[in-house]
Amino acid sequence: MQLRLWGPASAGLILVALTVASTGGLEAQQQPDLVITNAQIVDGTGAPARRGAVVISQGRIVSVGDAAPAAARTIDARGRVLAPGFIDMHSHSDMPLVTDGNAQSKIRQGVTTEVIGESDSIAPRKATSEVASWTDFKGYFGVLEKNGIAVNLLSYIGLGTVRELVIGEGDRPATAADIKAMQAIVSEAMRQGVFGVSTGLIYPPNAYASLEELVALSSTAATMGGMHASHLRYDGAKLREGIEEILAIGERAKMPVHIFHLKVTGANNAGRKM
């Protein structure tokens, strides 16, 4: 988790150059590295905002309350709000983070965690290229670690990418051999650190996947603790069917599901009940 301070528009956003992982005790004799005082604290739990101080030592939050002990550095946050960083649940920063890991367009909005990999994902790839020196997620994450990025990052493996690797872009059912090959790809990606699988069922070649195929691949991720996030197959007149499909995947694969865009398109659907 990272912290962000917000103030008046004229003051802009003050970035706190810390990553804080957890809370814990602070020994009395240890002087903290940083104390943020007089902040209006919104802690992300749903509790009311409160004025107080946050004490940080060795990159970790050690206390949140009224006490403001002497520290190597003190930031007076009077008139500003202090909150955990925001999570962009649907980001397309897969390549931008390779190009420029500073992620200023997100950091300056208070976003400190990005989730990438919708339907198509940055990996796996059949071959490297001038702009992509990796073929799997291990290689991709390695590039980011080497270059350094300013945000925390989660990625799904896109089942559209998996299908294209095994079947291609054609509209045909997956065979048993295809399913087995795609499950192996999903399993390896999960071992390399992805968060689960994603689908963009409105886009080919993912649009050609049957419910049975999606359940089979999702089940592989589910056994390794993954979830399924989806751009639904339908978001207009057949929205209900789109929602029922992703729910069926979750129920049959025994995993959590997340809908990327819960929206209704088309003027004819304005005000329509499900």
C-alpha atoms as one frame of an Amber mdcrd trajectory, in Angstrom:
protein
   0.000   0.000   0.000   1.151   3.547  -0.685  -0.086   6.783   0.824  -1.259
   9.889  -0.978  -1.984  13.395   0.295  -4.625  15.569  -1.342  -4.990  19.304
  -0.833  -6.556  22.346  -2.467  -6.310  22.535  -6.240  -3.671  25.245  -5.973
  -1.513  23.011  -3.794  -1.777  20.005  -6.072  -0.940  16.485  -5.012   1.860
  15.838  -2.559   3.495  12.486  -3.190   4.797  10.583  -0.183   7.741   8.565
  -1.461   7.030   5.500   0.644   5.648   2.036   0.227   4.009   0.788   3.403
   3.337  -2.888   3.835   1.761  -3.406   7.226   1.289  -2.115  10.739   3.291
  -3.152  13.751   4.771  -2.043  17.072   7.336   0.742  17.388   9.962   0.402
  20.055  10.037   3.379  22.414  13.711   4.127  21.801  13.427   4.032  18.001
  12.933   7.364  16.298  10.582   6.994  13.336  11.723   7.998   9.871   8.631
  10.016   9.036   5.602  11.447  10.796   2.705  12.986   8.865   0.842  15.321
  11.213  -2.476  17.204  11.205  -3.848  15.122   8.314  -7.510  14.445   7.725
  -7.164  10.654   7.653  -9.443   8.506   5.492  -8.151   4.995   6.115 -10.160
   3.010   3.559 -12.111   0.976   6.121 -15.291   3.021   5.790 -14.702   4.754
   9.114 -15.347   8.513   9.289 -12.445  10.782   8.440 -10.466  11.886  11.470
  -7.623  14.269  12.138  -4.426  12.677  13.345  -0.885  11.554  12.654   0.635
   8.638  10.788   3.990   7.341  11.994   6.273   5.481   9.574   9.484   3.613
  10.298  11.607   1.566   7.910   8.994   1.819   5.179   6.116   0.592   7.368
   3.190   2.301   9.062   3.670   1.663  12.761   0.833   3.768  14.179  -2.173
   5.824  13.170  -3.598   8.080  15.847  -3.187  11.334  17.743   0.429  10.925
  18.831   3.076  12.705  16.769   6.524  11.748  18.084   9.736  13.392  16.955
  10.957  11.976  13.669  13.778  12.334  11.193  11.288  14.021   8.879   7.889
  15.581   9.555   5.241  16.576   7.017   2.540  18.986   8.179  -0.540  17.876
   6.217  -2.899  20.499   7.613  -5.709  21.143   5.145  -5.048  17.935   3.257
  -6.518  14.437   3.198  -4.323  11.377   3.721  -5.598   8.098   2.271  -4.376
   4.748   0.964  -3.545   4.775  -2.721  -6.374   4.024  -5.148  -6.570   0.820
  -7.223  -7.238   1.044 -10.968  -9.125  -2.216 -11.438  -9.011  -2.004 -15.221
  -5.855  -0.462 -16.588  -4.284  -0.721 -20.016  -0.784   0.189 -18.854   0.758
  -3.135 -19.951   3.178  -1.514 -22.437   3.221   2.066 -21.069   4.831   0.762
 -17.869   7.608  -0.740 -19.980   8.076   2.551 -21.830   7.921   4.752 -18.740
   7.619   3.150 -15.336   7.078   6.494 -13.594   3.348   6.143 -14.336   2.764
   9.851 -13.783  -0.708   9.786 -15.333  -1.808   7.410 -12.567   0.342   8.511
  -9.624  -0.824  12.113  -9.932  -4.413  10.913  -9.610  -3.582   8.964  -6.457
  -3.580   5.560  -8.188  -0.880   3.351  -6.682  -1.998  -0.095  -7.901  -2.880
  -1.032 -11.478  -4.549  -4.197 -12.767  -3.688  -5.133 -16.352  -4.476  -7.913
 -18.824  -8.021  -7.685 -20.220  -8.903 -10.428 -22.706  -5.543  -9.947 -24.440
  -2.559  -9.871 -22.104   1.051  -8.752 -22.441   2.155 -12.389 -22.202   2.634
 -15.113 -23.174   3.971 -14.415 -26.659   5.224 -16.716 -29.398   8.371 -14.667
 -29.920  10.174 -11.560 -28.778  10.111  -8.309 -30.755  11.866  -4.945 -30.820
   9.521  -3.600 -28.137   8.879  -6.817 -26.206  11.937  -8.751 -25.060   9.919
 -11.426 -23.237   7.770 -14.400 -24.132   6.187 -15.113 -20.745   5.113 -13.308
 -17.579   8.353 -14.153 -15.803  10.209 -12.235 -18.479   7.732  -9.353 -18.472
   7.808  -8.938 -14.701  11.599  -9.182 -14.871  11.755  -6.235 -17.274   9.575
  -4.136 -14.968  11.651  -5.052 -11.931  14.848  -4.140 -13.755  13.506  -0.825
 -15.043  11.548   0.024 -11.901   7.921   1.161 -11.755   6.172   3.616  -9.454
   3.010   1.553  -8.945   2.073  -1.839  -7.599   0.921  -4.186 -10.349  -1.388
  -7.169 -10.850  -2.016  -8.918 -14.148  -4.529 -11.414 -15.459  -3.716 -13.757
 -18.308  -6.130 -13.035 -21.128  -7.952 -16.097 -22.403  -8.154 -14.367 -25.775
  -4.363 -14.450 -25.912  -4.331 -18.079 -24.814  -6.835 -19.070 -27.484  -4.917
 -17.257 -30.200  -1.684 -19.012 -29.208  -3.240 -22.481 -29.445  -6.100 -22.196
 -31.955  -5.387 -18.978 -33.820  -7.939 -16.374 -34.814 -10.388 -18.760 -36.433
 -13.959 -19.320 -35.328 -14.004 -22.991 -34.404 -14.682 -25.012 -31.249 -11.748
 -26.008 -29.084 -10.887 -29.695 -29.190  -9.934 -31.726 -26.131  -6.283 -31.360
 -27.160  -6.721 -27.601 -27.499  -8.237 -27.379 -24.015  -5.355 -29.354 -22.526
  -2.785 -27.118 -24.232  -4.558 -23.942 -23.110  -4.864 -25.207 -19.536  -1.099
 -25.782 -19.471  -0.526 -22.167 -20.543  -2.893 -20.863 -17.859  -1.266 -23.037
 -15.215   2.228 -21.802 -16.077   1.108 -18.173 -16.026  -0.446 -18.671 -12.594
   2.840 -20.113 -11.343   4.601 -17.036 -12.692   2.446 -14.736 -10.602  -0.675
 -13.680 -12.491  -3.806 -12.949 -10.500  -6.236 -15.025 -12.533  -7.801 -15.147
 -15.989  -9.688 -12.530 -17.966 -11.996 -12.559 -20.939 -13.198 -10.031 -23.486
 -16.097 -12.024 -24.836 -17.206  -9.309 -27.203 -13.862  -9.455 -29.053 -12.543
 -12.213 -31.353 -10.975 -14.707 -30.894 -12.294 -14.772 -27.311 -15.814 -14.323
 -28.685 -15.569 -17.782 -30.261 -15.048 -19.538 -26.925 -17.915 -21.628 -25.585
 -19.030 -21.666 -21.960 -17.498 -25.132 -21.567 -14.116 -23.891 -22.811 -14.208
 -20.885 -20.488 -15.125 -23.021 -17.487 -12.344 -25.511 -18.227  -9.651 -22.823
 -18.445 -11.032 -20.873 -15.499 -11.100 -24.015 -13.362  -7.354 -24.373 -13.877
  -6.813 -20.885 -12.470  -9.325 -21.510  -9.676  -7.363 -24.481  -8.342  -4.405
 -22.111  -7.928  -6.370 -19.361  -6.185  -7.176 -17.271  -9.256 -10.286 -15.281
 -10.144 -12.025 -14.522 -13.440 -12.598 -10.976 -14.711 -14.649 -10.385 -17.829
 -15.752  -7.878 -20.407 -19.178  -9.455 -20.953 -20.285 -11.017 -24.215 -23.382
  -8.794 -24.232 -23.969  -5.333 -22.794 -27.052  -4.213 -24.738 -30.411  -5.901
 -25.151 -28.918  -9.224 -24.026 -27.127  -7.837 -20.962 -28.890 -10.275 -18.663
 -27.517 -13.209 -20.676 -24.028 -11.719 -20.442 -24.256 -11.472 -16.667 -25.681
 -14.972 -16.359 -22.777 -16.364 -18.392 -20.067 -14.904 -16.156 -21.971 -16.027
 -13.056 -22.187 -19.528 -14.510 -18.419 -19.538 -15.055 -17.870 -18.559 -11.436
 -20.280 -21.154 -10.094 -18.983 -24.019 -12.221 -15.304 -23.159 -11.873 -15.780
 -22.374  -8.155 -14.044 -19.009  -8.260 -14.792 -15.302  -7.719 -15.770 -13.295
 -10.803 -15.481  -9.598 -11.611 -17.278  -7.695 -14.385 -15.038  -5.108 -16.050
 -17.835  -2.926 -17.429 -21.290  -3.234 -15.923 -23.132  -1.028 -18.384 -26.131
  -0.983 -20.694 -25.569   0.201 -24.270 -28.056   1.374 -26.882 -30.646   4.149
 -26.722 -33.449   1.596 -26.952 -32.348   0.170 -23.594 -32.555   3.431 -21.660
 -34.603   2.825 -18.529 -35.107  -0.856 -19.336 -35.489  -3.219 -16.407 -33.446
  -6.415 -16.333
